[in-house]
Amino acid sequence: MNRRCFSLLFFIFISSTLSSQQNSKTNASLVNYSSKVRDAFQAGEWFKFKVYYGIFNACYATLELKEEKYNGYKTFRAKGVGKTSGLTRFFFKIDDYYDSYFLSDVIKPVHFIRNISEGNYKKHITIDFSDNIASVTNIIKGTQNKFKVNPNAQDLMSCFYFLRNHFDIDEMTVGDTATVDMFFDESNYEFKFKYLGKEKIKTKFGNVMALKFRPFVVSGRVFRSSESITLWISSDENKIPLKLKANLRVGSITVELDEFKGLKNPFDIVIN
């Protein structure tokens, strides 16, 4: 299994993925700052996810949100952690840490940290956003570079919260696609996804009405096709990720919400 697959799939799950096409242009509608439609989250929110490779519980991941000051700005701090567990950790150790500080009023990224250790592969970078410029510092290599970013660009973590507040599902019909501008590592990306409709799914918390999406990814070394991933998001006002399934070149991965607390809005359970 590809060494970065756990990290990639967890953050596909929370940020609804790294895009399928770098610097691409599509006819899909662009989600932007002017389209805020809800208040979906608050400080104190926390999630735990389980990641299964086939039938094996291979990894867990957590995501928490706090309010903090950063360089004088009032920000939310989103912290994501992913680790292999059980026998998987014995054979392949993964310790991934992600931090994002973004403005609390407009969900605009200010500072991003990616510090990952996956077997022999390690990467530690920081990104500072200011005036449509991303300053990327590679801690391990000791390098710093600057890149132009799109005005609406999100980092990998802030994108999750941006979509929850700004994506208007009422404007979508089944089969419609939408995009979000993102900046990751040293590149601009366009994250594109398709709306597949509503579906009632079974979770450990009970039956939940979900919005079903198909994020587009690059087929080839990891994924079987560009439409290998299916994502389910709660249809209530929280818009939280419930489940993800991905068909890989070898095997498949399932990610499921295992625990949560501190939601902004009521979590709707379907009573039969």
Long-range contacts (C-beta under 8 A, 24 or more apart in sequence): 1-53, 1-248, 1-250, 1-251, 2-221, 2-222, 2-248, 3-92, 3-118, 3-119, 3-121, 4-118, 4-121, 5-222, 5-248, 5-253, 6-51, 6-58, 6-59, 6-82, 6-84, 6-94, 6-96, 6-118, 7-82, 7-94, 7-96, 7-116, 7-118, 8-222, 9-51, 9-244, 9-246, 9-253, 9-255, 10-49, 10-51, 10-59, 10-61, 10-80, 10-82, 10-96, 10-255, 11-80, 11-98, 11-156, 11-157, 12-215, 12-217, 12-229, 12-231, 12-244, 12-246, 13-49, 13-61, 13-231, 13-241, 13-244, 13-255, 14-47, 14-49, 14-63, 14-80, 14-157, 14-160, 14-241, 15-156, 15-157, 15-159, 15-160, 15-163, 15-191, 16-159, 16-160, 16-163, 16-191, 16-193, 16-213, 16-215, 16-231, 16-233, 16-241, 17-191, 17-215, 17-217, 17-229, 18-156, 18-182, 18-184, 18-189, 18-191, 18-217, 19-179, 19-182, 19-189, 19-190, 19-191, 19-192, 19-216, 20-191, 20-192, 20-215, 20-216, 20-217, 20-218, 20-226, 21-189, 21-190, 21-192, 21-216, 21-218, 22-187, 22-188, 22-189, 22-190, 23-187, 23-188, 23-189, 23-190, 24-190, 24-192, 25-190, 26-177, 26-179, 26-190, 26-192, 28-176, 28-177, 28-178, 28-179, 28-192, 29-171, 29-176, 29-177, 29-178, 29-179, 30-152, 30-178, 30-179, 30-180, 30-181, 31-162, 31-163, 31-166, 31-167, 31-178, 31-179, 31-180, 32-152, 32-166, 33-106, 33-107, 33-108, 33-152, 33-166, 35-166, 35-167, 35-168, 36-165, 36-166, 37-165, 37-166, 37-167, 37-168, 37-170, 38-164, 38-165, 38-237, 38-239, 39-165, 39-237, 39-264, 40-161, 40-164, 40-165, 40-237, 40-238, 40-239, 40-264, 40-265, 41-65, 41-161, 41-164, 41-165, 41-238, 41-263, 41-264, 42-262, 42-263, 42-264, 43-67, 43-76, 43-262, 44-261, 44-262, 45-260, 45-261, 45-262, 45-263, 45-264, 46-259, 46-260, 46-261, 46-262, 47-240, 47-241, 47-257, 47-259, 47-260, 48-257, 48-258, 48-259, 48-260, 49-241, 49-255, 49-256, 49-257, 49-258, 50-255, 50-256, 50-258, 51-82, 51-253, 51-254, 51-255, 52-253, 52-254, 52-255, 52-256, 53-88, 53-251, 53-252, 53-253, 54-251, 54-252, 56-86, 56-87, 56-88, 57-85, 57-86, 57-88, 58-84, 58-85, 58-86, 58-88, 59-83, 59-84, 59-85, 59-88, 59-94, 60-85, 60-258, 61-255, 63-160, 65-161, 65-262, 67-104, 68-101, 70-101, 70-110, 70-111, 71-110, 71-111, 73-101, 73-103, 73-110, 74-103, 74-104, 74-105, 75-101, 75-102, 75-103, 75-104, 75-110, 76-101, 76-102, 76-104, 76-107, 76-161, 77-101, 78-102, 78-157, 78-158, 78-160, 78-161, 80-157, 92-118, 92-119, 93-117, 93-118, 93-119, 94-118, 94-119, 98-156, 98-157, 99-157, 100-155, 100-156, 100-157, 100-158, 102-154, 102-155, 102-157, 102-158, 102-161, 107-154, 107-158, 107-161, 107-162, 107-165, 107-166, 108-158, 109-153, 109-154, 109-155, 109-158, 109-183, 112-155, 112-156, 112-157, 112-158, 114-156, 114-185, 115-139, 125-185, 127-155, 127-183, 129-153, 129-155, 129-183, 134-183, 136-185, 136-186, 145-186, 147-183, 147-186, 147-187, 147-188, 148-188, 149-181, 149-183, 149-188, 150-181, 150-183, 150-188, 152-180, 152-181, 153-181, 153-182, 153-183, 153-188, 154-180, 154-181, 154-182, 154-183, 155-182, 155-183, 155-184, 156-182, 156-184, 159-191, 163-239, 164-238, 164-239, 164-240, 167-239, 169-195, 169-211, 169-235, 191-215, 192-216, 193-231, 194-227, 196-230, 198-235, 199-232, 200-270, 201-232, 201-242, 201-243, 203-242, 203-243, 203-256, 203-257, 204-256, 204-257, 204-258, 205-257, 205-267, 205-269, 206-269, 206-270, 207-269, 207-270, 207-272, 208-234, 208-242, 208-267, 208-268, 208-269, 208-270, 209-234, 209-235, 209-236, 209-268, 209-270, 210-234, 210-235, 210-242, 210-243, 211-235, 211-239, 220-249, 221-249, 222-248, 222-249, 223-247, 223-248, 223-249, 224-248, 224-249, 234-267, 234-268, 235-268, 236-265, 236-266, 236-267, 236-268, 237-264, 237-265, 237-266, 238-263, 238-264, 238-265, 238-267, 240-267
